[in-house]
């Protein structure tokens, strides 16, 4: 997969040409082989990777627990309630919020309006198995949150949390990490007596950055969609074009090029066919269908023109997409899988067997070929896919969390 201009994203665009007449061929022989390690089974669907204890090894953060390398046994992190077949959390993002050198965790929820961070308790607290202290970042006053991306939109070196909503009328907001001052009453000993004193502390917080008030909707993408050199944002009800100046202080230009795509989070903005123009790879998050849309240019009214190519329609609920070079040939593959019981089995294909897949692009035939990832136990995706080299063997591994369980797929190379 060509890696030029790659940005992770989630949703895409309506199209101006019919899609391919047949699915691409499936290659079930050869390819990269994986060894499966199951970490736990619960309804959590968020996951991230970081060196939590600063021992030089990458650990896993996933919902209620963190999993210390190299054994990846569960250790306490936070409590999360079960809700209607889900857990209330809709993603995990590891980040050093208080800048003490230790990764913390930022998380929100499907219906919860609060964004919080969970403070890494440090060496002693981690060894004792202490839960991480919860701190409020902001009450967004916005609910119906499908998912989020943690991405540096303004290119200042600090990522923003960009929250997607299935409510198509919710505003699209990014949340910037900042600080605020709080007053606290503390007790001190003075002349043998306990006295109270008011002190002011600076604590982490978030401030709202409104990208647009007009539209949101299931699915999201971040990338230079119109190829003008600036990052744009796509949602289920269209896309937002970044203005040339003052992008963090004025509304972005909204284009209602499509409606109700109900796409994955994230999808991928990338130059698929190496013509120097970014294209879009997207999937239906709650139905069958994985596609790439070939960019044909921007019309005078700002509308984007595409040609649609079908990649696969043999499985449903490819709710997240990623790119990575799994086979070590220098080109990135497209990685996804079937989300397990995304709407508790009510989606088309919702009760079909789960699976993980990767796709290789062939520039000669201009087609994607699917490779089924064989696992020791059934493995599907949830809301996030993380790809890193856990064991330092030079090969990229896959970490996923979903209702089929939290798993690491260790890359054992092409065999």
MOWONOR-V42012 format. One record per pair of residues at least 24 apart in sequence whose C-alpha atoms are under 10 Angstrom apart, sorted by sequence separation. I is the first residue (numbers start at 1). J is the second residue. If there is no record, write none. Layout:
I&J + I&J
//
This chain:
63&87 + 86&110 + 88&112 + 93&117 + 94&118 + 95&119 + 96&120 + 114&138 + 115&139 + 143&167 + 144&168 + 150&174 + 152&176 + 179&203 + 180&204 + 181&205 + 214&238 + 215&239 + 216&240 + 235&259 + 236&260 + 237&261 + 261&285 + 262&286 + 263&287 + 268&292 + 269&293 + 270&294 + 271&295 + 288&312 + 289&313 + 290&314 + 315&339 + 316&340 + 317&341 + 318&342 + 333&357 + 334&358 + 335&359 + 354&378 + 355&379 + 356&380 + 379&403 + 380&404 + 381&405 + 382&406 + 40&65 + 63&88 + 64&89 + 92&117 + 113&138 + 114&139 + 115&140 + 142&167 + 145&170 + 149&174 + 150&175 + 178&203 + 179&204 + 180&205 + 215&240 + 235&260 + 236&261 + 237&262 + 262&287 + 288&313 + 289&314 + 290&315 + 317&342 + 333&358 + 334&359 + 335&360 + 353&378 + 354&379 + 355&380 + 356&381 + 379&404 + 380&405 + 381&406 + 39&65 + 63&89 + 113&139 + 114&140 + 144&170 + 148&174 + 178&204 + 179&205 + 180&206 + 214&240 + 235&261 + 236&262 + 263&289 + 264&290 + 280&306 + 287&313 + 288&314 + 289&315 + 290&316 + 316&342 + 317&343 + 333&359 + 334&360 + 353&379 + 354&380 + 355&381 + 378&404 + 379&405 + 380&406 + 381&407 + 39&66 + 40&67 + 63&90 + 83&110 + 105&132 + 112&139 + 113&140 + 114&141 + 143&170 + 177&204 + 178&205 + 179&206 + 180&207 + 212&239 + 235&262 + 236&263 + 263&290 + 279&306 + 281&308 + 283&310 + 288&315 + 289&316 + 290&317 + 332&359 + 333&360 + 334&361 + 353&380 + 354&381 + 377&404 + 378&405 + 379&406 + 380&407 + 39&67 + 63&91 + 77&105 + 104&132 + 106&134 + 112&140 + 113&141 + 114&142 + 142&170 + 177&205 + 178&206 + 179&207 + 212&240 + 235&263 + 236&264 + 279&307 + 280&308 + 281&309 + 283&311 + 287&315 + 288&316 + 289&317 + 290&318 + 332&360 + 333&361 + 377&405 + 379&407 + 62&91 + 63&92 + 80&109 + 104&133 + 105&134 + 106&135 + 112&141 + 113&142 + 114&143 + 142&171 + 176&205 + 177&206 + 178&207 + 211&240 + 281&310 + 282&311 + 283&312 + 284&313 + 287&316 + 288&317 + 289&318 + 331&360 + 332&361 + 378&407 + 379&408 + 62&92 + 106&136 + 107&137 + 112&142 + 113&143 + 175&205 + 176&206 + 177&207 + 211&241 + 235&265 + 281&311 + 283&313 + 286&316 + 287&317 + 288&318 + 317&347 + 331&361 + 377&407 + 379&409 + 61&92 + 62&93 + 106&137 + 111&142 + 112&143 + 113&144 + 142&173 + 175&206 + 176&207 + 177&208 + 211&242 + 285&316 + 286&317 + 287&318 + 290&321 + 316&347 + 317&348 + 39&71 + 40&72 + 61&93 + 62&94 + 110&142 + 111&143 + 112&144 + 113&145 + 174&206 + 175&207 + 176&208 + 284&316 + 285&317 + 286&318 + 287&319 + 316&348 + 317&349 + 326&358 + 39&72 + 40&73 + 61&94 + 110&143 + 111&144 + 112&145 + 140&173 + 174&207 + 175&208 + 176&209 + 234&267 + 283&316 + 284&317 + 285&318 + 286&319 + 315&348 + 316&349 + 317&350 + 327&360 + 376&409 + 37&71 + 38&72 + 39&73 + 40&74 + 60&94 + 109&143 + 110&144 + 111&145 + 173&207 + 174&208 + 175&209 + 283&317 + 284&318 + 285&319 + 315&349 + 316&350 + 324&358 + 326&360 + 334&368 + 375&409 + 37&72 + 38&73 + 39&74 + 109&144 + 110&145 + 111&146 + 140&175 + 173&208 + 174&209 + 175&210 + 283&318 + 284&319 + 285&320 + 314&349 + 315&350 + 316&351 + 323&358 + 325&360 + 333&368 + 335&370 + 337&372 + 374&409 + 375&410 + 44&80 + 109&145 + 110&146 + 173&209 + 174&210 + 211&247 + 282&318 + 283&319 + 284&320 + 316&352 + 322&358 + 323&359 + 333&369 + 334&370 + 335&371 + 337&373 + 373&409 + 44&81 + 108&145 + 109&146 + 110&147 + 138&175 + 172&209 + 173&210 + 174&211 + 210&247 + 211&248 + 214&251 + 282&319 + 283&320 + 315&352 + 317&354 + 318&355 + 321&358 + 333&370 + 44&82 + 109&147 + 137&175 + 172&210 + 173&211 + 174&212 + 209&247 + 210&248 + 211&249 + 212&250 + 213&251 + 282&320 + 283&321 + 315&353 + 316&354 + 318&356 + 335&373 + 340&378 + 43&82 + 108&147 + 109&148 + 138&177 + 171&210 + 172&211 + 173&212 + 209&248 + 210&249 + 211&250 + 212&251 + 213&252 + 215&254 + 282&321 + 315&354 + 318&357 + 340&379 + 341&380 + 342&381 + 42&82 + 43&83 + 78&118 + 97&137 + 108&148 + 137&177 + 171&211 + 172&212 + 173&213 + 209&249 + 210&250 + 211&251 + 212&252 + 214&254 + 215&255 + 281&321 + 315&355 + 339&379 + 340&380 + 342&382 + 44&85 + 45&86 + 46&87 + 77&118 + 107&148 + 137&178 + 171&212 + 172&213 + 209&250 + 210&251 + 211&252 + 212&253 + 213&254 + 214&255 + 215&256 + 218&259 + 219&260 + 220&261 + 281&322 + 338&379 + 339&380 + 340&381 + 341&382 + 342&383 + 43&85 + 44&86 + 45&87 + 52&94 + 63&105 + 77&119 + 137&179 + 170&212 + 171&213 + 172&214 + 209&251 + 210&252 + 211&253 + 212&254 + 214&256 + 217&259 + 218&260 + 219&261 + 220&262 + 221&263 + 337&379 + 338&380 + 339&381 + 340&382 + 43&86 + 44&87 + 45&88 + 46&89 + 47&90 + 48&91 + 49&92 + 50&93 + 51&94 + 61&104 + 62&105 + 77&120 + 137&180 + 170&213 + 171&214 + 172&215 + 173&216 + 211&254 + 216&259 + 217&260 + 218&261 + 219&262 + 220&263 + 221&264 + 337&380 + 338&381 + 339&382 + 42&86 + 43&87 + 44&88 + 45&89 + 46&90 + 47&91 + 48&92 + 49&93 + 50&94 + 61&105 + 63&107 + 77&121 + 106&150 + 169&213 + 170&214 + 171&215 + 172&216 + 215&259 + 216&260 + 217&261 + 218&262 + 219&263 + 220&264 + 221&265 + 222&266 + 225&269 + 336&380 + 337&381 + 338&382 + 339&383 + 356&400 + 42&87 + 43&88 + 44&89 + 45&90 + 46&91 + 47&92 + 48&93 + 49&94 + 50&95 + 161&206 + 169&214 + 170&215 + 171&216 + 172&217 + 217&262 + 218&263 + 219&264 + 220&265 + 221&266 + 222&267 + 223&268 + 224&269 + 225&270 + 257&302 + 258&303 + 336&381 + 337&382 + 43&89 + 44&90 + 45&91 + 46&92 + 47&93 + 48&94 + 49&95 + 115&161 + 160&206 + 168&214 + 169&215 + 170&216 + 171&217 + 217&263 + 218&264 + 219&265 + 220&266 + 221&267 + 222&268 + 223&269 + 224&270 + 255&301 + 256&302 + 257&303 + 290&336 + 44&91 + 45&92 + 46&93 + 47&94 + 48&95 + 54&101 + 160&207 + 161&208 + 162&209 + 168&215 + 169&216 + 170&217 + 218&265 + 219&266 + 220&267 + 221&268 + 222&269 + 223&270 + 255&302 + 256&303 + 257&304 + 312&359 + 54&102 + 160&208 + 161&209 + 167&215 + 168&216 + 169&217 + 219&267 + 220&268 + 221&269 + 254&302 + 255&303 + 257&305 + 311&359 + 336&384 + 337&385 + 52&101 + 53&102 + 54&103 + 77&126 + 160&209 + 162&211 + 167&216 + 168&217 + 227&276 + 228&277 + 253&302 + 255&304 + 336&385 + 52&102 + 53&103 + 76&126 + 165&215 + 166&216 + 167&217 + 168&218 + 227&277 + 288&338 + 335&385 + 354&404 + 51&102 + 52&103 + 75&126 + 165&216 + 166&217 + 167&218 + 226&277 + 227&278 + 267&318 + 50&102 + 51&103 + 52&104 + 75&127 + 76&128 + 77&129 + 78&130 + 79&131 + 164&216 + 165&217 + 166&218 + 225&277 + 226&278 + 227&279 + 267&319 + 268&320 + 286&338 + 335&387 + 50&103 + 52&105 + 75&128 + 76&129 + 77&130 + 78&131 + 79&132 + 163&216 + 164&217 + 165&218 + 166&219 + 224&277 + 225&278 + 226&279 + 264&317 + 265&318 + 266&319 + 267&320 + 268&321 + 270&323 + 281&334 + 283&336 + 285&338 + 286&339 + 356&409 + 49&103 + 50&104 + 75&129 + 76&130 + 77&131 + 78&132 + 107&161 + 111&165 + 164&218 + 165&219 + 224&278 + 225&279 + 263&317 + 264&318 + 265&319 + 266&320 + 267&321 + 268&322 + 285&339 + 50&105 + 74&129 + 75&130 + 76&131 + 77&132 + 78&133 + 79&134 + 90&145 + 91&146 + 93&148 + 95&150 + 106&161 + 108&163 + 110&165 + 164&219 + 165&220 + 223&278 + 224&279 + 225&280 + 263&318 + 264&319 + 265&320 + 266&321 + 267&322 + 268&323 + 286&341 + 287&342 + 75&131 + 76&132 + 77&133 + 78&134 + 90&146 + 91&147 + 92&148 + 93&149 + 94&150 + 110&166 + 164&220 + 223&279 + 263&319 + 264&320 + 265&321 + 266&322 + 267&323 + 286&342 + 311&367 + 312&368 + 48&105 + 77&134 + 90&147 + 91&148 + 92&149 + 93&150 + 163&220 + 164&221 + 223&280 + 262&319 + 263&320 + 264&321 + 265&322 + 285&342 + 286&343 + 310&367 + 311&368 + 312&369 + 68&126 + 89&147 + 90&148 + 91&149 + 92&150 + 162&220 + 309&367 + 310&368 + 311&369 + 312&370 + 162&221 + 221&280 + 288&347 + 309&368 + 311&370 + 344&403 + 66&126 + 115&175 + 162&222 + 221&281 + 286&346 + 287&347 + 288&348 + 321&381 + 342&402 + 46&107 + 172&233 + 221&282 + 241&302 + 286&347 + 287&348 + 288&349 + 320&381 + 326&387 + 340&401 + 341&402 + 342&403 + 172&234 + 220&282 + 285&347 + 286&348 + 287&349 + 288&350 + 318&380 + 319&381 + 320&382 + 321&383 + 322&384 + 323&385 + 324&386 + 325&387 + 326&388 + 339&401 + 340&402 + 341&403 + 95&158 + 172&235 + 219&282 + 286&349 + 287&350 + 317&380 + 318&381 + 319&382 + 320&383 + 321&384 + 322&385 + 323&386 + 324&387 + 335&398 + 337&400 + 339&402 + 340&403 + 341&404 + 95&159 + 219&283 + 239&303 + 286&350 + 317&381 + 318&382 + 319&383 + 320&384 + 321&385 + 322&386 + 323&387 + 324&388 + 338&402 + 339&403 + 340&404 + 219&284 + 238&303 + 239&304 + 317&382 + 318&383 + 319&384 + 320&385 + 322&387 + 339&404 + 340&405 + 65&131 + 137&203 + 138&204 + 140&206 + 218&284 + 219&285 + 268&334 + 319&385 + 328&394 + 53&120 + 64&131 + 65&132 + 136&203 + 137&204 + 138&205 + 139&206 + 140&207 + 168&235 + 218&285 + 328&395 + 52&120 + 53&121 + 54&122 + 93&161 + 135&203 + 136&204 + 137&205 + 138&206 + 139&207 + 140&208 + 168&236 + 169&237 + 172&240 + 218&286 + 227&295 + 327&395 + 328&396 + 52&121 + 53&122 + 54&123 + 135&204 + 136&205 + 137&206 + 138&207 + 153&222 + 166&235 + 167&236 + 168&237 + 226&295 + 267&336 + 326&395 + 327&396 + 52&122 + 53&123 + 135&205 + 136&206 + 137&207 + 138&208 + 152&222 + 153&223 + 164&234 + 165&235 + 166&236 + 225&295 + 226&296 + 227&297 + 325&395 + 326&396 + 52&123 + 53&124 + 146&217 + 147&218 + 148&219 + 149&220 + 151&222 + 162&233 + 164&235 + 165&236 + 166&237 + 226&297 + 227&298 + 325&396 + 326&397 + 145&217 + 146&218 + 147&219 + 148&220 + 149&221 + 164&236 + 225&297 + 226&298 + 324&396 + 326&398 + 53&126 + 145&218 + 146&219 + 147&220 + 149&222 + 225&298 + 324&397 + 52&126 + 53&127 + 146&220 + 174&248 + 324&398 + 154&230 + 155&231 + 226&302 + 292&368 + 153&230 + 154&231 + 226&303 + 153&231 + 226&304 + 153&232 + 225&304 + 226&305 + 97&177 + 153&233 + 97&178 + 98&179 + 327&411 + 326&411 + 327&412 + 328&413 + 326&412 + 327&413 + 328&414 + 117&204 + 326&413 + 327&414 + 116&204 + 117&205 + 273&361 + 326&414 + 116&205 + 153&242 + 272&361 + 273&362 + 274&363 + 115&205 + 116&206 + 272&362 + 273&363 + 115&206 + 168&259 + 272&363 + 273&364 + 168&260 + 154&247 + 273&366 + 153&247 + 154&248 + 166&260 + 272&366 + 273&367 + 153&248 + 272&367 + 166&262 + 285&383 + 219&319 + 46&147 + 164&265 + 219&320 + 98&203 + 99&204 + 97&203 + 98&204 + 97&204 + 98&205 + 97&205 + 149&265 + 147&264 + 148&265 + 149&266 + 266&383 + 146&264 + 147&265 + 148&266 + 265&383 + 266&384 + 146&265 + 147&266 + 264&383 + 265&384 + 266&385 + 10&147 + 10&148 + 10&149 + 9&149 + 8&149 + 9&151 + 8&151 + 7&151 + 10&164 + 11&217 + 11&218 + 12&219 + 10&218 + 11&219 + 12&220 + 10&219 + 11&220 + 12&221 + 9&219 + 10&220 + 11&221 + 9&220 + 10&221 + 11&222 + 8&220 + 9&221 + 10&222 + 13&225 + 8&221 + 9&222 + 10&223 + 12&225 + 7&221 + 8&222 + 9&223 + 7&222 + 8&223 + 6&222 + 7&223 + 6&223 + 7&224 + 5&223 + 6&224 + 5&224 + 12&233 + 13&234 + 5&227 + 11&233 + 12&234 + 13&235 + 10&233 + 11&234 + 12&235 + 13&236 + 14&237 + 5&229 + 7&231 + 9&233 + 10&234 + 11&235 + 12&236 + 13&237 + 14&238 + 9&234 + 10&235 + 11&236 + 12&237 + 13&238 + 9&235 + 10&236 + 11&237 + 12&238 + 13&239 + 11&238 + 12&239 + 11&239 + 148&383 + 149&384 + 147&383 + 148&384 + 146&383 + 147&384 + 14&256 + 15&257 + 13&256 + 14&257 + 15&258 + 13&257 + 14&258 + 12&257 + 13&258 + 14&259 + 12&258 + 13&259 + 14&260 + 14&261 + 13&261 + 12&261 + 11&261 + 12&262 + 13&263 + 11&262 + 12&263 + 10&262 + 11&263 + 12&264 + 10&263 + 11&264 + 10&264 + 11&265 + 9&264 + 10&265 + 11&266 + 12&267 + 86&341 + 9&265 + 10&266 + 11&267 + 12&268 + 85&341 + 86&342 + 8&265 + 9&266 + 10&267 + 11&268 + 12&269 + 85&342 + 86&343 + 8&266 + 9&267 + 10&268 + 11&269 + 85&343 + 86&344 + 7&266 + 8&267 + 9&268 + 10&269 + 84&343 + 85&344 + 7&267 + 8&268 + 9&269 + 84&344 + 7&268 + 8&269 + 9&270 + 6&268 + 7&269 + 8&270 + 6&269 + 7&270 + 5&269 + 6&270 + 4&269 + 5&270 + 6&271 + 4&270 + 5&271 + 6&272 + 23&289 + 3&270 + 4&271 + 5&272 + 12&279 + 13&280 + 23&290 + 2&270 + 3&271 + 4&272 + 12&280 + 13&281 + 1&270 + 2&271 + 3&272 + 11&280 + 12&281 + 13&282 + 1&271 + 2&272 + 4&274 + 10&280 + 11&281 + 12&282 + 1&272 + 2&273 + 3&274 + 5&276 + 7&278 + 9&280 + 10&281 + 11&282 + 12&283 + 20&291 + 1&273 + 2&274 + 4&276 + 5&277 + 6&278 + 9&281 + 10&282 + 11&283 + 12&284 + 19&291 + 1&274 + 4&277 + 5&278 + 6&279 + 8&281 + 9&282 + 10&283 + 11&284 + 19&292 + 4&278 + 5&279 + 11&285 + 19&293 + 10&285 + 17&293 + 16&293 + 17&294 + 15&293 + 12&291 + 14&293 + 15&294 + 12&292 + 13&293 + 15&295 + 16&296 + 12&293 + 13&295 + 23&309 + 24&310 + 25&311 + 26&312 + 20&307 + 22&309 + 23&310 + 24&311 + 25&312 + 16&304 + 17&305 + 19&307 + 20&308 + 21&309 + 22&310 + 23&311 + 24&312 + 26&314 + 14&303 + 15&304 + 16&305 + 17&306 + 18&307 + 19&308 + 20&309 + 21&310 + 22&311 + 23&312 + 24&313 + 13&303 + 14&304 + 15&305 + 16&306 + 17&307 + 18&308 + 19&309 + 20&310 + 22&312 + 23&313 + 24&314 + 13&304 + 14&305 + 15&306 + 16&307 + 17&308 + 18&309 + 19&310 + 20&311 + 22&313 + 23&314 + 91&382 + 92&383 + 93&384 + 13&305 + 14&306 + 15&307 + 16&308 + 17&309 + 18&310 + 19&311 + 20&312 + 90&382 + 91&383 + 92&384 + 13&306 + 14&307 + 15&308 + 33&326 + 90&383 + 91&384 + 14&308 + 15&309 + 32&326 + 33&327 + 45&339 + 90&384 + 13&308 + 31&326 + 32&327 + 45&340 + 31&327 + 32&328 + 43&340 + 45&342 + 43&341 + 10&319 + 10&320 + 91&401 + 9&320 + 10&321 + 8&320 + 9&321 + 8&321 + 9&322 + 8&322 + 7&322 + 8&323 + 7&323 + 86&402 + 87&403 + 6&323 + 86&403 + 85&403 + 3&323 + 70&390 + 2&323 + 3&324 + 69&390 + 70&391 + 1&323 + 3&325 + 69&391 + 1&324 + 2&325 + 1&325 + 6&332 + 32&358 + 60&386 + 3&330 + 31&358 + 1&329 + 2&330 + 3&331 + 4&332 + 1&330 + 2&331 + 3&332 + 31&360 + 1&331 + 2&332 + 3&333 + 58&388 + 60&390 + 1&332 + 2&333 + 58&389 + 59&390 + 1&333 + 27&359 + 57&389 + 58&390 + 1&334 + 26&359 + 57&390 + 58&391 + 57&391 + 58&392 + 46&381 + 47&382 + 57&392 + 72&407 + 45&381 + 46&382 + 47&383 + 48&384 + 72&408 + 45&382 + 46&383 + 47&384 + 48&385 + 49&386 + 62&399 + 35&373 + 36&374 + 37&375 + 38&376 + 44&382 + 45&383 + 46&384 + 47&385 + 48&386 + 49&387 + 50&388 + 62&400 + 63&401 + 31&370 + 32&371 + 33&372 + 34&373 + 35&374 + 36&375 + 37&376 + 38&377 + 43&382 + 44&383 + 45&384 + 46&385 + 47&386 + 48&387 + 49&388 + 60&399 + 62&401 + 31&371 + 32&372 + 33&373 + 34&374 + 35&375 + 36&376 + 37&377 + 38&378 + 45&385 + 46&386 + 60&400 + 61&401 + 62&402 + 28&369 + 30&371 + 31&372 + 32&373 + 33&374 + 34&375 + 35&376 + 36&377 + 38&379 + 49&390 + 25&367 + 26&368 + 27&369 + 28&370 + 29&371 + 30&372 + 31&373 + 32&374 + 33&375 + 34&376 + 36&378 + 24&367 + 25&368 + 26&369 + 27&370 + 28&371 + 29&372 + 36&379 + 63&406 + 24&368 + 25&369 + 26&370 + 27&371 + 28&372 + 62&406 + 23&368 + 24&369 + 25&370 + 26&371 + 27&372 + 28&373 + 23&369 + 24&370 + 25&371 + 26&372 + 28&374 + 60&406 + 60&407 + 60&408 + 49&399 + 48&399 + 47&399 + 48&400 + 47&400 + 48&401 + 46&400 + 47&401 + 45&400 + 46&401 + 47&402 + 45&401 + 46&402 + 44&401 + 45&402 + 1&359 + 43&401 + 44&402 + 45&403 + 1&360 + 2&361 + 42&401 + 43&402 + 44&403 + 45&404 + 47&406 + 1&361 + 41&401 + 42&402 + 43&403 + 44&404 + 45&405 + 46&406 + 47&407 + 1&362 + 2&363 + 40&401 + 41&402 + 42&403 + 43&404 + 44&405 + 45&406 + 1&363 + 35&397 + 36&398 + 37&399 + 38&400 + 39&401 + 41&403 + 42&404 + 43&405 + 44&406 + 34&397 + 36&399 + 38&401 + 41&404 + 42&405 + 43&406 + 34&398 + 40&404 + 41&405 + 42&406 + 40&405 + 41&406 + 38&404 + 39&405 + 40&406 + 41&407 + 1&368 + 38&405 + 39&406 + 40&407 + 38&406 + 39&407 + 37&406 + 38&407 + 39&408 + 37&407 + 38&408 + 36&407 + 37&408 + 38&409 + 36&408 + 37&409 + 35&408 + 36&409 + 37&410 + 34&408 + 35&409 + 36&410 + 34&409 + 35&410 + 36&411 + 33&409 + 34&410 + 35&411 + 33&410 + 34&411 + 35&412 + 33&411 + 34&412 + 32&411 + 33&412 + 34&413 + 32&412 + 33&413 + 34&414 + 32&413 + 33&414 + 31&413 + 32&414 + 33&415 + 31&414 + 32&415 + 30&414 + 31&415 + 30&415 + 29&415
//
